[in-house]
Amino acid sequence: MSYPNINPLKNDKIIQSFLHKDICKKIIKEAESFGKWTINRHKQYPTTDIPIDNIKKLKKIKKNIITNTISLIKKNYNLECDSILDVYDLFVVKYSISGQRGLDIHRDQSEFSFIILLSDPNDFEGGGTYYDEEKLLINPDKQGTLVIHFGKKLHGGKNITKGTRYILTGFIKAESCKLMKPNEYDKLHNNKFFCNKRYYDFYWIGYNIKPIKILVKIINLEYRKNKLENIMKFINRLKIPNEITFTVEKYNANTGDKGTPYVNWEKFYDRKEIPIHIKSYYSRKITKGEIGCFNSHTDIIKSCNNTDYLLILEDDAEFDSDFVYRLNQAINELKDIHWDAIDFGGISVDKHNDIKITDSIVKKQNTFQAHCILYSSSGISKIKKINIDNNIIPYDDFLNAIRGIHYINELNNNKINFIMYHYYIKLSNQNSNGIHDTETNIESINIVNTPISTINDDYDLINWYKYSNVSDITLNHIKDLCIKANKCMWNFHILNINGSFVKQNIIDWKLPIDKTKKITIIISLEDNCSLEIFTNNIKKIDIQKNSIIFFPSYLMFKCTNSMIFYANGDTFK
C-alpha cells in the first residue's frame, strides 16, 4: 500500500533541450575565455568551476535560465505560486582527464539543485549524475538537457574517462509553506545514518492534514525537574500544524511501590531462546525502577478515556522539530490498516528484517525502549483489559509479550493480539543512562556518597572517560585510572578489576552487564584499534595507541584489536 499523498521531493525532473546548443556553446566559450577556474570555492565537495556572475557577457542568459528553472521547480514540486526561490549559486563546472574527473557522493546545502549539460555528449565519455538511493545514473544524450533534484538527495558526479565535460550547476534556497527547515537543534543534518527518505519526509509538509487530537503524557519524577525542563524544550520547538490539537500533560512517575515482580526473572538467563548479546539482561531480578516504569505506562493507559490517540513520552525522549508531522503521516498511512500502537523510538534486539507495511511504517520483532509510543483507542482498550498488577515485567518485554512474539513463550499473551508497528527509522532517541528514571534509589548500582537527587546532568551515567598516551599499562595502573574515572563520572561501587591482555575482536554488539560488572575498560596498544558504543545511537570513539577508555557495562559495544577488562562491584541486589 502506498501513501496517497506522494512526496514530490523524491522525484527528479529531466527537461531535454532546455537550452539551445548554441547557448551552451556560448557559455563554454565565455567560461574558457574568462579562464579563472577556482578549485576550492566549495569547502567540502569542491569543483573546478567559475561563478557565472564573474562572466559579464552571460548576464542575460543567466536571468533567463533562473526564471525558467524556478517556474519548472514550482510546477513540478507542487509549490505555491508565491513561494520564494533564490538561485544563490550558479556556476560552470569543468570535468577533464587532466583535472577533476568527477565528484564524490554528497548532499547539497540547497533545497533544490539543477544541472544543465553544456557539452556535446560526443565530446566526452563517462560522466553523468549518479543518484545513490535509486542506483541511477542520469547521463543525458542531448546537449542542453536540464536535470532538477531535491538538494538533500545523495548524488555525485561519475568520473569521465575521455574528453572534457562542462555543466552548469545551480543551488536554490526555497521559502515555502509546504517545506520545513531544520532548526539549530535538529539532529537531521549531523547524522550520517539518515537516509534520503528521511530527508524527503522532514522537508515536505505539503499534503493535506485532517484534524486530529493527540493527548501527550510525559512520565517524570518530581525531583527530576531538569529532565522535565529538557523535554519541554524539545516539545516547544515542535512545529505543529493548525489542524492538530497537541495537548501536553505531565504524569508524576510511579516509584515502584505497588505490584509484584515476575518471580525468578533471572531464571531466563540460561534459556537458549535468548540471543547471547542480551542474555545478561535476564540475569538479575526485576528492579523497583522497572516496576515503577511499568506502572507509570499502564496507569496512564488505564486512566485514559475518550481519547483517539495517546502519546506516552518518557522524559528523556528527544526528537526533531517535524515530529508531529510524522505522527500525522503515520496515522494517515495506516488509516485502512488496524493498529494498536506505533513505536517511534524502539531498537531491534534480534536479526529479523523489518517487514514493510506502508511507505513509512514497518513491522519489527522484539524491540527494547518504550520512551516514545503512540497508542490508538483500540490499543488503549486492549491494555486496559489485562490484569497487570502481578507478575510485572519490564515494560519493553511486556509490549513484546502482548504482541505474542517474546523470546520466552510463557510470557506471551497471544489472546490480546496487540498490533504494534514502527516508523521506518527511529524518530526519537532516548537521552538516558539505560536505567529507568523511575528509580528513587537505584538498585542496580550503588552510588557512593552521591544522593541521586544531586545528579543534575542528564549525561552523568552514559558518558565514557578516556586517558590518552598512557605509558604504564599494568593492572595496578589501570585500577588507579579506573578509580579516578569512576569518581569523576559515575561513583559506582568497585571491588576489583579483571580481564585479559590478549587482543580481542568483538564484531557483534556485546552487552557485558551481569550481576557484578559495572564498568567496561577498553585498552589500545596499537593505532589500528576501533571502538563503537551504542548509547542513543552509534558513537565511534577515537582510540589511538596507548589509550584507555572506560564506560558503564550496561552499554553495548564493538571493538577490534583491543584488550578488554571489567571493573566489578557488589552483586546487584
N, C-alpha and C positions, 0 to 999 in steps of 0.2 A: 504494500500500500504506500502511496506517495502523498506527501503533504500537498494539499490542493493549491496553496499559495507558493509556487516555486520561487526560490530565491534567485533573482536575476544576476546577482553578483558572481555566480559560478560560471556564467556563460562568457565566452569570448566572441567578439564580433569581427568578422572579416569583410572588408569592402574592397573589392577588386577595382583597379583603375581609379582610385580615389584622387590621385594626382596624375596629370598627363605626363607622359615620359619626357617631354621637353622641359617641363618644370623640374622634374627630378634631375635631369642632366644639368640644368642651370644651378641648382642647389649644390651639386657635387663640384661643379666648376668654380663657383664662387668660394666654396669652402677651401678647396685646394689653392686657389689664388690667394686667399687670406693667409693660409698656411700656418697659423699659430695654434697647433693642436695641443691640448692640455692632456695630462695623463694622471692627474691626482685631484681633480675638482670634486669628485665624489669619494669620500673617505673610505667607506667600507668596500664598495664594489666599483672601483674607478674604471672609466672607459677612456679611450683615445678619442677626444671629442672637441668640438668648438660650439659654444653657445651661439645660437642663431642671431641673438641680439648684437653680437660683435660684427656681424656681416650686414652692413647698412643697405646693400643693394637687395636684400631679401625681405625688407620691412613689409612690403605689400603682400608678398607671398605668405609671410608669417601670419598676417592678420586673417587672410582667407582660410588658412589651414586651421587656425584656432577657432574661428567662427563655425566652420563646418563640422569640426570634430566635436565641439561642445554640443551642437544640435543633435548629432548622432548619439552621443552618450545619454543625453536626457531622454531621447526617444527609446533607445534600446535597453536602458536600465530603469525605465518607469519612474524617472524623477519628475517632480513638479516643474512647471514652466518657469517659475520664479526662483528655482534653486540657483545657487551661485557656484559656478565652476571657474576656477582660476588656473590657467596654464602657467605655473610658476617656474618651470624649467623646460626649455625646448632647445635641443642640441643635435648636431650632426655627429654621428659615430662612425669611426673608420676601423674596420677589421681587415688586417692584412697578414700575409705569410711572414713578412719581415718584422711585424709589430704584434699588436694584440690580436689574437685569433678568435677569442670568444669571451664569455663571461659566466662565472660560476652561478649555481642556483642561489636565488635570493628572493627577498620580498622588498618591494619599493616602499618608500615613506609616503607615497601619494595614495589618495583614494582610488584614482584611475590613472592608467598609463596607456600610451599608444605608441606604436612603431609603424613607420612607413618605409617600405623597401625603396630606396633611391636607385640602387644599382640595377642594371640589366641582369637577369638571372644567368645569362650566358657568360658574365664577366667573373664568375666565381664558382667554386664548388664547395659543398658542405654548408655550414651555417644554418640559420633558422632559429626560431624561438621555441625552446623546449619547456613544456608545462609538466611539472613533476607529478601532480595528482593524477592527471589523465594518461601520463606517459605518452604525451602527444607532442610531435614536432610540427610546427607550422612554418613552412618554408615556401613562401609564395612563388608561383611561376610567372607572375606578371609584375613588371616594374610599376611602382606607384601604388601597390596594394597597402591598405591600412588594416592594422590589427589592433583592437582595443581589448584591454582586460582590466579586471579589478587589481589594484596595485599590490594588495597583500597576498596575492596568489603566488605561490612558489614557481619561479620560472628562471630561465637562464639562456644565454646565447651559445648555441652549439658552435664549436670551432670550425672555421673554414679550413679547407685543405688545399685550395688553389685560388689565386687571383686576389681581388680586393672587393669587400662588401661594404657598401655605405647604407646607413639607415638614418632616419630622422626619428628621434625619441622625444616624447613629451610626458611630463609629470603634471597631474592635475589635482588640486585641492578642491574638495566639494563641501558645500554647506547646504544641507537638505533636511527637511523634517522626516525623511524616510531613511536617513543614515544616522547612525550613532557614532560618536567619537569617544575613545577611551579617555578617562581622566588620569591624573597623575598616580592614582593608587591602583589602577587596573594592572593586573599581572600579565595580561594577554601578550603584550609585545616583548616581554622579557623571558618568556617561557618557550624554549625550543620544542617542547613536546606538543604544542598546539598544532593542529592540522589545518589545512586550507579551510575545511568546512566550518571549523570553529570561528575562523575569521569572517567567513560569509555570514554566519549566524549573528556574530557580535554586531557587525556593521548594519545589517539590513533589518529595519523595523517597519518596512513599508506596507506590510499586509494588514488586512482588516482585523481589528481586535474587538471581540464581543465582550460585553460587560460581565465580569465575574467578581466574586467576593472571596478573599483569602484571609483566613484568620491565622495569625502568626503567634506562636508561643515560644518564648525564649526561656530555656531552663538555666537558672542562675542561682547560686548560693548567696545568701545575704551578705556574707563577708567578702565575696568576690566582686565588689563594685567595679574594680578596674576592668574585669572581663566584660561586665555589662556595658560599661562605657565604650570599650573597644568594639564590640559587635554593633552597638548603636551607631558608631561612626560608619561602619560598612553599610548599615541599613539606610542611614541618612544620605549616603552617596548614591543610592539606587535611583535609577531613572524609572519612574512608574507611569505607565500610560493612564490617561484620564479615565479610561473605561474600567480600570481595575481598582477595586477597593482593597487596600492592603492594610489591615488592622493589626497592629503590633502590641502584644501584651507580655509582661514578664511573668514567669511562673517561679515561685520560690522552691528551689530544688529540694527533693526529699533526701534525707541523710542516711537512709538505710535502716530506719528504726521500726520498720514493720515488715511482716512476711518472713518466710523461712527459705534459706537457700537450698538448692538441689543437693541432696545427700551424696557424699562420696564423689563429688565432681571430679576430683583428681584421679579417680579410677580409670578415666578415659585416656589417660596418658599413654598407656601401652596398646591401645586399640590400633590395629593395622589400618583401619579406615582413615585415620587422621593423617594428613600429609606431614611429612617429617619436619618441615620448616615451621609448623605451628604446634607441634606436639607439646612443647613446654608450656604453652598457654593453658593446657589441661592438666598441668602437673601440680596445681595448688587448689586450695579451697576458694570458693567464690567469696569475694571481699565485700565488706559492708558498702564500699563505694559503688560496686557493681549492682548491689541490691538497690541502693538509692537511685542510681541511674535508671534501672528498670522501672522502679516505682514512679519516677518522675514522668517518664514517657507514657506509661499506661494510665496514670492518674489524669494526665491531660486529656488523653483519648476518652477515658470513661466519663469525664465531666463535660465533654463537648457535645452540644445539642444543636440541631438545626443549622449545621454548617456544611456547606457543599465541599469546601476544601480547607484542610488544616495543615499548616506547615509548622513542624516542630524543629526548632534550631537549638542545638547546644551552644553555649555562649562562647565557644572557641571557633565557631564556623566563620569562614571568610569566603567572599565571592566577589565577582566583578560587577560593574555598575549595570550591566544588561540583564541581571539575574531574573528579574520579574518578567521581562520579555520572554526569557527562555522557559519559565514556568508556564506562561501562556501558550507558548509554542508547543510544549509537551502535551498540555491538556488538549489543544486543538488537534494535534496529530492522533491522539487516542480517542477522539470523540465517537468513533464507531467500534471501539475495542474496549471490552470490560477491563478495568484495573482497580486495584485497591490502594496501591502506594507507588510513588515514583521516588527513587533514591538518587539524589544529585551529588552525593559525596562518597559513596561506598567504594571499597577497594576489594577486588577479586583476590581470593586466597587459594584458588586452585588454578589448574591449567586448562580449564574448559574455554572454548572460544565463545565470544558473545554471539547471541542469536539476534539478527536484525528483525525488529518489529515494524518500525516505520523509518522515515528518513533520519530521525534523530533519537529514536528510542530503541534500546536493546534489552535483551534478557540475559542476566548473568546467573551463575550458580552461586555458591556460598560467597558471601561478602562480609567484611568487617567494617566498622564505623557506621554510626547511625546519627550523625550530627546534623543532617540536613535532609529530611524526608517529608514529602507531601503526601497526605492521605486524602482519599476521596470519601464521600459519605458511606459508600459501601465498605471500605476498609475500616472506617471507624466502627461501623456496626458489627463487623466480624470480630474485631478485637474485644469489643465490649462483652461479647458472649462467652469469652474464655475465662475460666477460673484461674486467676493469675496471682493469688495471694500466697500460694505454697509452691515449693519446688521451683523457686525463682532461679533463672539462669541469666547470664549476661544478655543484654537486650539485642546485641548483634546476632547472637546464637538463636535467640527467641524468634527473630524475624526469619532466619533460615529455617527454623523448625516449623513455623506455621505455614511456610511455603512447601513443607514436606520434602526438603532437599538436604537437610543437615546430614553431616557425615555419620553421626551416631543415630541409628534408626529409631531407638527407643525415645529419642527426644522429639521426633517428628509428630506433628498433629495433622494428619492427612485429611481430617474431616473439615477443616477450616477452608481449604482451597484458597488460601490467601495469594493474590496475584500481585507481584511487585516487579516493576520494570526499572530500568536505569537510563539516565541520559547517556548518549554515546560517548561522552567524555566527562571527566569529573568537572563539575561546575563549582563545587565547594571544597575547599581544603580545610583541614582541622588544625588550627594553631594550638596544638595540645602536646602533652607530655606522655601520652599513651596510658595514663592512669586517670580514671574518671574523676572529674572535678567535684563530684558529689561526696567525696571523702571529707569528713571533718577531721579525721585523724588517719592519715594514710597508713594502711595496714600492710601494704606490700613492700614498704621500705621503712626504715627508721631514720627520721631526720634528726640528727643530733644537735641539741641546743638551738634549734631553729623552729619556733612555733609556726605552723602552716600559715597562720593569719598574717605573718610578717612578710611573706613572699609576694612581692608586688609585680615582679617581672614575669610575663607570660612565658618567656623562654628559659626560665631558670632550670627546668627539668628536661629540656630537649637539646641543649647545646652540647657541642663537643669541645674538648680542650686539647690544645696542641703545643708540643715542645719541638723546636727545630734545632738542628745542629747539636744533638746530644752526643757528647764524647764518651760518656760512661754508660754503656748499655749492659748493666748487670742487674740481677734480680733485686738486689737491695736498693739500687738507684731507681729502678722502675717503681719500686714500692714507695720510695720517698716522693717521686714525682706524682704518683697516683694520689698520695695523701694531700699534696698541695692542690692538685686539680680538683679533687673531691671537696676540699674545704672551700675553694673559690666558687664551685658550681652547685653541688647537689647535697653535700653533707650526708651521704649515705653511711650506714654503719658498715665498716670494713674490718674484717679479721685477718685475711690473708690473700695472697696472690699466687695463682698457679697458671701454668701454660707450657709452651714449648718454644725453643729457639730454632725449631725446624720450619723452613718456609712452607706456607700453605697457599692454596688457591681455592677460594670459595666462589664458585661461578653461579650458584643459585642462591636466592635470598636466604639468609640464615637468621633465625631468631634465637639467640643463645639463652635467654632468660629461663631459669629454673628456680628451685627452692632457695638457692643461696647466691647465685650470680647477680652482682649489682652493676659492675662496670666492665665493658669490653675494652681491651687495650690492643691497639694495632701498632706494630713496630716495623719500621723500614730500615734496612741496611743497604739498599740499592736505590738507584734512580728510576727503575722500571716497575715500581710498585703502583698499584691503583687501589682506591677505596671509594665505595659508594655507600651512603647511609640513606635509609628511607625514613624521612620524618613526615612532613606533609606532602612532599614529593621527593623525587630522587635528587640527592645532593652529592655531587662529586667533590671529594675533599682532596686538596692539593697535598701530596705526601712525598716530599723529597727524601733523599738519602739521610739517614740518621735522624728520622722524625719519629715521635711517639704521639699517638692520638688516643684520647680517652672519650668514651661516650656511654650512656646508660645501656645496659644489656637488653632492655625491652625494645630497642631499635633494631630493625633488620639491617643487615649489611652484606656487601660482597667485597672481596678483596683479591688481589693477586700478589704473589711474591712477597708475602708479609708473614711476620710471626705474630701469633695470637696468644694473649694472656687474658685472664679474667680476675677481677677483684671480687672476693666473696665476703659475705657478711652473715649475720644470724639468719637462720631459717625463717622464711616468711611465716607469719602467724595466721 
